């Protein structure tokens, strides 16, 4: 595919883009991508393409398809009609050609996937031999039907690529959370609250070291800033996420990109492990196809309590015992000691490697 290697696989550094875009687009790109190079793609500026391009919005899912294969999926971070940038990136004038790929879109969370296009067609209701013609927008009715049955297209396509089963959103009556026993919700002693806050701070700090955007509930942010002088929270939580923000925004720590969640951490220092699992149960109800890890963080001596709670029939019904990973305080301290102030090598996989699925 022409130019795919240059501006998708290799990406483009911001300094090469900046002289050709407005200050507002430049700020948006820096907000989304920071210092990282940017995946850029474009389409011909025809009447048919222009009408679809004009309806394209930030956060929209985008697929790049070659023949009958989905090469890449991602999200629209920004767009621009820009002949100058097109010439800079794709040398439109080479060989005397004057037409360029002037309808330009910048792609967040790009992921090469090499998935048969027919799998997408099956999901959204196209015939499996449907042929694309240039820039194509999925019909609104098909999208509405899809999101009436499923949660997040991006994560569903990843699950299909990995050979995992795709689940429909369960009906509300399929799950009824049992009441919280009285002994599950005592007042939290000051010492335990302090430990909880410290774990939040460590996870937030290490998230930033890993290059992630980080979030904690707004009620906690002020306490964390006052105690640890940390204030590098994402300003707004819900940018472009398919999952309803209310199901994630109150989780203790979230690592994310602009349009993607990378990890969630519920910290349970006292006897309220149930409450953290309940948040994950609610999230699983509205987003059953999530591929990012769900961590329960608790002291080492509480591992058996995590196992006991995951064995509840209501949680097993949702498959939480197969999704939720136990991460001990001791392992977090190990990670912190090893990486200290390092800016390389720290990522979600490190935390997955130090955690475990608790057996029955």
C-alpha positions in Angstrom: 0.0 0.0 0.0 1.5 3.4 -1.1 3.1 5.3 1.8 1.8 2.9 4.4 5.4 2.1 5.5 6.4 5.8 5.6 3.6 7.4 7.7 1.8 4.6 9.4 4.3 1.9 10.3 7.3 4.3 10.7 5.1 7.3 11.8 6.0 10.9 11.6 7.7 13.1 14.2 5.8 16.2 15.3 8.5 18.6 14.2 7.9 17.6 10.6 4.2 18.2 10.9 4.2 21.3 13.0 5.2 23.9 10.3 2.3 22.8 8.1 -0.6 22.8 10.6 -2.5 25.5 12.6 -1.6 26.2 16.2 -4.8 24.6 17.4 -4.2 21.3 15.6 -0.6 21.4 16.8 -1.7 21.7 20.4 -4.2 18.9 19.9 -1.5 16.6 18.5 0.8 17.4 21.4 -2.0 16.7 23.9 -2.7 13.3 22.4 0.7 12.1 21.3 3.1 14.0 23.5 6.7 13.3 22.3 5.8 10.2 20.4 5.7 10.0 16.6 2.3 10.1 14.9 0.5 7.8 12.5 -0.8 9.8 9.6 -3.0 8.9 6.7 -4.9 10.7 3.9 -7.5 10.4 1.2 -8.0 12.1 -2.1 -10.0 15.3 -2.0 -13.0 14.2 -4.1 -16.6 15.2 -3.6 -17.5 11.7 -2.4 -14.6 11.6 0.0 -15.1 15.1 1.2 -18.6 14.5 2.4 -17.5 11.5 4.5 -14.4 13.4 5.8 -16.5 16.3 6.9 -18.5 14.0 9.1 -15.5 12.4 10.7 -15.1 13.3 14.3 -12.4 13.0 17.0 -12.6 9.6 18.7 -14.2 7.9 15.7 -12.9 4.4 15.1 -10.9 4.0 11.8 -9.9 0.9 9.8 -7.3 0.9 7.0 -8.2 -2.0 4.7 -6.1 -3.5 1.9 -7.9 -5.9 -0.3 -9.8 -8.1 2.1 -7.6 -7.6 5.1 -7.9 -5.0 7.9 -4.3 -3.7 8.1 -4.7 -1.3 11.0 -7.3 0.0 13.5 -7.2 3.1 15.6 -9.0 6.3 16.5 -9.2 9.7 14.8 -7.2 12.1 16.9 -7.5 15.1 14.6 -8.1 15.9 10.9 -7.1 18.6 8.5 -7.5 19.4 4.8 -3.9 20.3 4.1 -2.3 20.1 0.6 1.0 21.5 2.0 1.3 18.7 4.6 0.3 16.2 2.0 3.1 17.3 -0.3 5.5 17.1 2.7 4.6 13.6 3.6 3.8 12.0 0.3 5.6 14.1 -2.3 2.5 14.7 -4.4 4.4 16.5 -7.1 6.7 13.6 -7.9 6.6 12.7 -11.6 4.4 15.7 -12.4 1.4 14.5 -10.4 -0.6 17.4 -8.9 -3.3 15.4 -7.0 -2.6 14.7 -3.4 -4.0 13.0 -0.4 -5.2 16.2 1.1 -7.9 14.9 3.5 -5.5 14.1 6.3 -6.3 12.3 9.6 -4.0 11.6 12.5 -4.5 8.2 14.1 -4.4 7.6 17.9 -3.9 4.1 19.3 -2.8 2.6 15.9 -2.6 -1.2 16.0 -1.6 -3.4 13.1 -4.0 -6.3 13.1 -4.1 -8.2 9.8 -7.6 -9.5 10.4 -9.9 -10.6 7.5 -12.3 -7.8 6.6 -15.2 -10.3 6.5 -15.0 -10.6 10.3 -15.8 -6.8 10.6 -18.6 -7.2 8.0 -20.2 -10.0 10.1 -20.2 -7.8 13.2 -21.8 -4.7 11.7 -24.2 -6.4 9.2 -22.5 -6.1 5.8 -22.4 -9.1 3.4 -19.1 -10.9 3.9 -18.1 -10.1 0.2 -18.8 -6.4 0.7 -16.3 -4.3 -1.4 -14.9 -1.0 -0.1 -14.6 1.9 -2.5 -12.2 4.6 -1.2 -13.1 6.4 2.1 -16.2 4.7 3.4 -18.3 5.5 6.5 -20.3 2.8 8.2 -24.0 3.5 8.0 -25.5 4.9 11.2 -28.2 2.2 11.4 -25.6 -0.5 11.3 -23.5 1.2 14.0 -26.6 1.6 16.2 -27.4 -2.1 15.9 -23.8 -3.0 16.6 -23.6 -0.8 19.8 -27.0 -2.2 20.8 -25.3 -5.6 21.1 -21.7 -5.0 21.8 -19.4 -2.6 23.6 -16.1 -1.5 22.0 -15.3 -2.2 18.3 -11.6 -1.6 18.9 -11.3 -4.2 21.7 -13.6 -6.7 19.9 -11.4 -6.7 16.8 -8.4 -7.3 19.0 -10.2 -10.2 20.7 -11.0 -11.7 17.3 -7.4 -11.4 16.2 -6.3 -13.2 19.4 -8.9 -16.0 18.9 -10.9 -15.0 22.0 -14.7 -15.2 22.2 -16.7 -12.0 21.6 -19.5 -11.5 24.1 -22.7 -9.5 23.7 -23.7 -7.0 26.4 -25.7 -8.9 28.9 -29.2 -7.7 29.8 -29.5 -6.0 33.1 -31.6 -8.7 34.6 -28.9 -11.2 33.9 -26.9 -10.0 36.9 -28.0 -8.8 40.3 -25.3 -7.8 42.7 -25.8 -9.3 46.2 -26.0 -6.9 49.1 -22.8 -5.9 50.8 -22.6 -7.7 54.2 -22.2 -5.3 57.1 -18.8 -6.6 58.0 -17.6 -5.6 54.5 -17.9 -1.9 55.0 -16.4 -0.7 58.3 -14.9 2.7 58.8 -11.4 2.8 57.4 -8.8 3.4 60.1 -6.4 6.4 59.4 -3.4 4.2 59.0 -5.1 2.0 56.4 -6.3 5.1 54.6 -2.7 6.4 54.5 -1.5 3.1 52.9 -4.3 3.2 50.4 -3.3 6.8 49.4 0.3 5.8 49.1 -0.5 2.9 46.8 -2.6 5.2 44.6 0.3 7.7 44.4 2.8 5.0 43.5 0.5 3.6 40.7 -0.1 7.1 39.4 3.5 8.1 39.5 4.6 4.8 37.8 1.9 5.3 35.2 3.3 8.6 34.2 6.8 7.0 34.1 5.4 4.4 31.7 4.1 7.2 29.4 0.5 6.7 30.3 -2.2 9.3 31.1 -3.4 8.7 34.6 -6.7 9.3 36.5 -7.9 9.0 40.1 -11.4 9.9 41.3 -11.7 13.6 41.7 -12.4 13.2 45.5 -9.0 11.6 45.9 -7.0 13.9 43.7 -6.8 16.7 46.2 -5.6 14.4 49.0 -3.0 12.8 46.7 -1.7 16.3 45.7 -1.6 17.5 49.3 0.3 14.5 50.6 2.6 13.7 47.7 2.7 16.9 45.6 1.4 14.9 42.6 -1.0 16.7 40.3 -0.3 15.2 36.9 -3.8 13.9 36.4 -5.7 13.9 33.1 -7.9 17.0 33.2 -11.0 15.2 31.8 -11.6 11.5 32.0 -14.0 10.4 29.2 -12.3 11.6 26.0 -13.5 9.4 23.2 -14.2 6.2 25.2 -17.0 3.9 24.2 -17.4 2.7 27.8 -19.6 5.0 29.8 -17.3 7.1 31.9 -19.2 6.6 35.1 -18.3 2.9 35.2 -14.5 3.7 35.2 -14.1 7.2 36.6 -14.5 6.0 40.2 -11.9 3.2 40.0 -9.0 4.1 42.2 -6.3 4.4 39.5 -6.8 4.2 35.7 -4.0 4.2 33.1 -5.2 5.3 29.7 -4.5 7.0 26.4 -6.7 9.6 24.8 -9.2 7.0 23.4 -8.2 3.8 25.2 -7.9 2.4 28.7 -4.7 0.4 29.3 -5.2 -0.8 32.9 -7.4 -0.3 36.0 -6.4 -0.7 39.6 -8.7 -1.1 42.6 -6.8 -0.7 45.9 -8.3 -2.7 48.8 -6.4 -2.1 52.0 -9.1 -3.1 54.5 -12.0 -5.6 54.5 -13.8 -4.0 51.5 -12.4 -6.2 48.7 -15.9 -6.8 47.7 -16.5 -3.2 46.8 -13.6 -3.2 44.3 -14.9 -6.3 42.7 -18.3 -4.8 42.5 -17.0 -1.9 40.5 -15.3 -4.4 38.1 -18.6 -6.4 37.9 -20.5 -3.2 36.9 -17.8 -2.5 34.3 -17.9 -6.0 32.9 -21.7 -5.7 32.5 -21.4 -2.7 30.2 -18.1 -3.7 28.5 -17.8 -7.5 28.5 -15.1 -7.5 25.8 -12.5 -5.4 27.6 -8.9 -6.6 26.9 -7.1 -4.4 29.4 -6.2 -5.9 32.8 -8.3 -5.3 35.9 -6.1 -5.3 39.1 -7.2 -5.8 42.6 -4.3 -4.4 44.7 -4.1 -5.5 48.4 -1.5 -6.6 51.0 -0.1 -10.0 50.6 -1.9 -11.4 53.6 -5.2 -10.6 51.9 -4.7 -12.9 48.9 -7.0 -15.6 50.3 -9.7 -13.0 50.9 -9.5 -12.0 47.2 -9.9 -15.6 46.3 -12.9 -16.1 48.5 -14.6 -13.0 47.1 -14.0 -14.0 43.5 -15.6 -17.4 44.3 -19.0 -15.6 44.9 -21.5 -17.1 42.4 -22.5 -13.6 41.2 -18.9 -12.8 40.3 -18.2 -16.2 38.7 -21.3 -15.7 36.6 -19.6 -12.7 35.0 -16.3 -14.5 34.7 -14.4 -12.1 37.0 -12.2 -15.0 38.2 -10.8 -15.1 34.7 -10.3 -11.4 34.3 -9.3 -9.9 37.6 -5.6 -10.1 38.6 -4.4 -9.9 42.1 -1.4 -7.6 42.6 0.1 -7.4 46.1 1.5 -4.3 47.8 4.8 -6.1 48.1 5.0 -6.6 44.3 4.2 -2.9 43.7 7.0 -2.0 46.0 9.4 -4.3 44.1 8.5 -2.6 40.8 9.0 0.8 42.4 12.4 -0.1 43.8 13.5 -1.7 40.5 12.5 1.1 38.2 12.8 4.0 40.6 13.0 7.1 38.4 13.7 5.2 35.1 11.9 6.4 32.0 12.3 3.2 30.0 11.0 -0.4 30.3 8.1 0.3 32.6 4.8 -0.7 31.1 1.5 -2.5 31.8 3.1 -5.9 31.0 5.5 -5.5 34.0 2.5 -5.3 36.3 0.7 -8.2 34.6 3.9 -10.2 35.0 4.0 -9.4 38.8 0.3 -10.2 39.3 -1.7 -13.4 39.2 -5.1 -14.9 38.4 -6.1 -16.3 41.8 -7.0 -20.0 41.5 -10.1 -21.5 43.1 
